[in-house]
Amino acid sequence: MALELTIRHLGRMTRATARGGDAQLKKLRDALSLKEFRVIVERENHLELRRRAYLTQDDWPMAVVVRRAGDQFDIRYCLYIPWGWIVGLVLLALVVLPFAGIPNAPLAFGLAAAVAVLAIYKQKFDCRPDARFWQERPRKRWGETLEGIVRDAFARS
């Protein structure tokens, strides 16, 4: 039987749809756990996994959400900027900049505010193979890795 897998890159998230059963879900979960993903939410038809950041290895945090409706699986994954990092940047800008003795502090504050707004606006990134600009290498690498994991998990034997 042919593999019924479609992968679409939606800008903020990559979406894969496939057909399978409990065995495929277990294979997917086991493969993701080998890549250091941890289960955050597990319900009957919903599974959410996250992977922490390894910034020294050029890896950003990742999220994978698996929803199931019968034999239809909807798998969404992305790299993201955690809210803790954004809040930390804002707090540092508000607390440290006024007392740091930085010349032209209003300019530095404006730059920090612009970065925070951009981080909030573009918090999630899909894993497209033709990614450009922001996090190009990790997005391409994880796109290939997760596509391979999903293909292996949902391959019919």
C-alpha positions in Angstrom: 0.0 0.0 0.0 1.3 3.5 -0.8 2.3 5.9 1.9 -0.4 8.6 2.3 1.7 11.4 3.8 1.5 15.1 2.9 3.7 17.7 4.3 2.9 21.4 4.1 5.0 24.4 5.3 2.6 27.0 6.7 5.1 29.7 7.6 4.8 29.4 11.3 4.4 25.7 11.5 5.0 22.6 9.4 2.0 20.3 9.0 2.2 16.6 8.1 -0.9 14.5 7.7 -0.9 10.7 7.5 -3.0 7.6 8.1 -2.1 5.0 10.7 -2.9 3.3 13.9 -1.6 2.8 17.4 1.5 1.1 16.2 2.5 4.1 14.0 1.8 6.5 16.9 4.1 4.4 19.2 6.8 4.3 16.5 6.6 8.1 16.1 6.7 8.7 19.9 9.7 6.4 20.3 11.6 7.9 17.5 11.0 11.4 18.9 12.0 10.4 22.4 15.3 9.1 20.9 15.8 12.7 19.6 15.4 14.0 23.2 11.8 15.1 22.8 9.8 15.0 26.1 6.1 14.4 26.4 4.3 17.5 27.7 0.7 16.6 27.1 -0.7 13.1 26.5 -4.4 12.4 26.1 -6.4 9.9 24.1 -6.2 11.8 20.8 -3.6 14.5 21.6 0.2 14.2 22.1 2.5 17.2 22.6 6.2 16.9 22.8 9.0 19.5 23.3 12.7 19.6 22.9 14.9 21.9 24.8 17.4 24.3 23.2 21.0 23.4 22.6 22.2 26.9 21.5 25.8 25.9 21.5 24.9 23.3 18.9 22.8 25.7 16.9 19.6 24.0 18.0 16.5 26.0 19.1 13.6 24.7 21.1 11.1 22.6 19.2 7.5 21.6 19.6 5.6 18.7 18.0 1.9 18.4 18.4 0.1 15.2 17.2 -3.7 15.1 16.9 -5.6 12.0 16.0 -9.0 11.5 14.6 -9.6 7.8 13.9 -6.9 6.7 11.6 -6.0 10.3 10.5 -3.0 11.9 12.1 -2.3 15.7 12.1 1.3 16.3 13.1 2.5 19.9 13.5 6.0 20.9 14.4 8.1 24.0 14.6 11.1 25.8 16.1 10.1 28.5 18.5 11.3 31.3 20.8 10.1 30.5 24.3 8.1 33.1 26.2 10.6 33.0 29.0 13.3 34.3 26.7 11.1 37.2 25.4 10.0 38.2 28.9 13.7 38.0 30.1 14.7 40.3 27.3 12.0 42.8 28.1 12.8 42.7 31.9 16.5 43.1 31.2 15.8 46.1 28.9 13.5 47.7 31.6 15.7 47.0 34.6 19.3 47.0 33.4 19.4 49.7 30.7 18.4 52.6 32.9 21.2 51.8 35.4 23.9 50.4 33.1 25.4 53.7 32.2 25.1 53.0 28.5 25.5 56.1 26.4 22.4 56.6 24.3 20.2 54.4 26.4 17.0 55.5 24.7 18.4 54.1 21.4 19.4 50.8 23.1 15.9 50.6 24.7 14.3 51.2 21.3 16.4 48.5 19.8 15.5 46.1 22.6 11.8 47.0 22.2 12.0 46.3 18.4 13.7 43.0 19.0 11.0 42.0 21.5 8.2 42.9 19.2 9.8 41.0 16.3 10.3 38.0 18.6 6.6 38.1 19.6 5.5 38.5 16.0 7.7 35.7 14.6 7.7 33.4 17.6 7.3 30.2 15.6 9.2 29.0 12.5 8.3 26.2 10.2 10.9 23.6 9.1 10.9 24.2 5.3 13.8 22.8 3.2 14.3 26.2 1.5 14.4 28.2 4.7 16.2 31.5 4.5 17.4 34.2 6.9 16.3 33.4 10.5 17.7 30.0 11.7 18.3 28.7 8.2 20.5 25.7 9.1 18.5 24.3 12.1 15.2 24.7 10.2 16.5 22.8 7.2 18.1 20.1 9.4 15.1 19.5 11.6 12.8 19.6 8.6 14.7 16.7 7.0 15.0 14.9 10.3 11.3 15.1 11.3 10.2 14.3 7.7 12.3 11.1 7.9 10.9 10.2 11.3 7.3 10.7 10.2 7.9 8.7 7.0 9.5 5.9 8.9 6.8 5.8 11.5 3.9 5.8 9.0 5.5 3.5 6.4 3.3 0.5 5.6 5.1 -2.8 5.6 
